[in-house]
Amino acid sequence: MRTLVAHAAALLLLFPALLAALDPKGVRTFTLANGMKVIVEEDHDIPNVAMYLFYQVGSRNERPGITGISHFFEHMMFNGAKKYGPKQFDVEMEKAGGSNNAYTARDVTVYTDWFPRTALRLMFDMEADRIQYLSFDPKIIESERGVVASERLTRTDNNNFGLIYEQLNAAAYTAHPYGWPVVGWPSDIQAWSMEDLKAHFKMGYAPNNCLMVVVGDVSFDEVQKLAKEFMEPIPRQQPPPAVRTVEPPQLGERRVSVVKRSELPYQLVSWHVPKASHADIPALQVLSAVLSEGRSSRLYSRMVDREQLALSASAEVEQQLDPGQFLAYVRPRAGVDTAKTEKVLFEEIERVRTAEIRADELRKAKNQLLTQFYRQMKTISGRANQLGTAEIFLGSYEQMYGTPSRFEAVTAADVLRVAKQYLGPNQRTVATLIPEAAK
Amino acid sequence: MKIAALVLMSATLLSSQTAAGQTVSPHVKLPPYTRQVLPNGAVLNVMPRKDVPLITMSIVFKGGAEADPAELPGLANVTAEAIRRGTAKRTAEQFAQELDSLGGAFESGADLQSLRVDAEFLSKDLAAGLDLVMDAIRNPAFPEAEIKKVVAQHVDSAKGAKDNPSAAAGLYFRSFYYGPSHPYGRPADELSYARITRKDVADFHKRMFAGRNMIVAVAGDLDPATATKLLVDAFGAVRAGEAYPWKQAPAAQAKATRVAVVDKPDATETQFLIGQPGIERTHPDRVPLWVVNTIFGGRFTSILNDELRVNTGLTYGASSRMDQFHLPGRITIASFTRTETTGKAVDVALSLLRTLREKGISAEQLASSKQYLKGTYPADRLETPDQLVEILTEIELFDLNRGEVDDLFSRIDAVTLDKANEVIKKYYGSGNLTFLLLGNASAFDAELKKHAPVVTRVPISDPGFRVAP
């Protein structure tokens, strides 16, 4: 504990504005009798509100045959309930000056509402209506199936990155649900039955499986009052069953390729890493910054700049409820053999596994991660997303404010240790998109 | 003393305090900022915003891609990238090293109307960050080896754009719609990038990076007095040079309906764009047209998205987009659908356009669009320092004034149903249409013959983005 406190004190000297700008005391929470937790941050800069609803259901809670069904609900939730019929959620919201979106991930389905403060009551009314009384009209389901099929065509089947990323995951995970795509396999998209849909909705959409985050031009008291009025009467349900499957350790390199008409190749490599809340994640984030954040990073300076092998080269750590991956993305230059880009990438990975990074690289990575963190805090929607993500993936929204000190505590020895432990050649999966010459 | 410092005071956003009221904020205003013209002609805007401890700056040079010589499309892009690749004081590596050590951001690029640098630093690093930015703007050395690298990377990026069907369709469409004699009709491609030399870049820099052609906006957690002094010294030292004269050209106007197909035989999805003449950025119809276009294709419940996505499930998204520059832009219907439903989706889009033209919109649609635009505007445009510097530079770039923000809501309110329907008659379906489709041509091009007697076909494997009718 001693080092952590010392680092936190050093941070205060360096960044006195940190406390003023990002004070967890500005955030308050409450939990309704039905188990729904609500996080509220008042921010009166602009007359708008970001309301995020995190349902803890995603492709992780699916099984073969119904893959993509969580994502399908992300669409169906806009297709009518009891008080607000088909289209009415969007019609009423836009008429009131609001807009919305939603995203589905492996672990969560998140509904993101942005609206002027005057629409707060309407939003509670409409969100409560669809959690409780979503309608299942067969005609609308068929039409929405077409929309999702189009989304898959555009984002995966006709998109080089989408295609190769899907193949990478299918190879990297042999047992765990993270191996299938969030959007679902094409045959499953065509096959969900009414029974599948009703069962999945009942499993995922309950107040006790939902976290609400409200940031913006609101008062804590009015949010609490509205939540009690609209959300509290909704009965709790059995939460989704635990995901029992644990991905077995990978014992050797896996390779997968896609041959496709294309101008440029694409290459993705992944290694298995622990879940988001694991103590090694900050060190892995520092490592990914050293490898690829900015043009002085190791991968960019060598592969993109000095050796002119790639148009881009980057690294990223997934943060998920179950163990995710450390990913490297390389877009080789035209005419460059992917065997060559791969060799250079692996040399750079071996370097971080055999020697500590330099002190100036460590300092630089921490500065970069700190400014990145601030960038995410600029908007009410950014903060709503970060607060909810911290609550679900790190166990508490307050962990969000500890982000800078978690980075600050990472040492060069930590980075070397995690690189050695997780980025071994036997633990990697290599996926390559190989351009097929036009006939 | 030639510096005319004008302090523009205002209240910040005025939010409606009526509890659970039915209206969004009655109006918005730009937060307080100062604007001054430096002796070298540069315009400097400074806006303090206490939030996170960051300072954002945008440096905009008028011109951008439209200033590319006709035979060298891409020169503005290459120049924007090359300024950070070695200066009088720093090599490209040193520049990157110093920038990254500060945790700073430095993005430079060109669009049709401007070449811009967007940078961001921790507040405490303003002086160090500014030193980097000024070094890139004032002293680029353009080392031959670095220029070669930049050019080669742009050549590959241009080829790689064809791996992204939606982006590629946009480039072909620009070339087809405006044509090669128009300053907007020459998207850079692998052939034009390959022609660019160090001398072209150095000459372009000398011509464009001039005080008289420069707009600076800085916002964030800054002390106005200290920061302004630093900024005046830094940007005031840029050579005055000559102001950029905007290009003139007759409005792009199709003489008859035109249809082109970019053939990508392996595609299982078709991207399609249908364009018609729009307006320039300063046109008096811009607010009514924005209100109307929002109803037709600018939001989720828009006429296009409602029919093509929600009712028929033909696509994941359909929209109508307006682009506005110094010269008139386009109003473009954009969507995509699986190969087999290409003809059907295009027909639906055209019938919606016809219905809009014939029937106009209702009072209810108009009221909803107005509320939507006013409700979403603050978070879309006025929340962060990045958004605010973008607005400030846009105001200068198009010779507008702060009424663009401060009077926006009253201008929206002033759009009557008659005015909206008059604008629809004037712009939607009134001129000849230009169609561009990208997909597996042989599967659907017979269905397009009914729209135009000649369907121009371009193989995607041909170099560049030219569409020669």
Interface residues (C-beta under 8 A of the other chain):
Chain A: F15 A17 L18 A21 L22 H44 D45 I46 P47 N48 A50 K87 D90 V91 E94 K95 A96 G97 G98 S99 N100 W114 F115 P116 R117 T118 A119 L120 R121 E142 S143 E144 R145 G146 V147 V148 A149 S150 E151 L153 T154 D157 N158 N159 N160 D217 K260 R261 S262 E263 L264 E293 G294 R295 S296 S297 S301 V304 D305 Q308 L311 R331 R333 A334 D360 R363 K364 N367 Q368 L369 L370 T371 Q372 Y374 R375 M377 K378 T379 I380 S381 A438
Chain B: T12 L13 S15 S16 T18 A20 G21 Q22 T23 V24 S25 K50 D51 V52 P53 L54 A92 E93 A96 Q97 L99 D100 S101 L102 G103 G104 A105 E120 F121 L122 S123 K124 K149 A152 Q153 V155 D156 S157 K159 G160 K162 D163 N164 P165 S166 D221 P265 D266 A267 T268 E269 R299 F300 T301 D306 R309 V310 N311 T312 G313 L314 T315 Y316 F336 T337 R338 A367 S368 Q371 Y372 K374 G375 T376 P378 A379 L382 E383 T384 P385 D386 S461
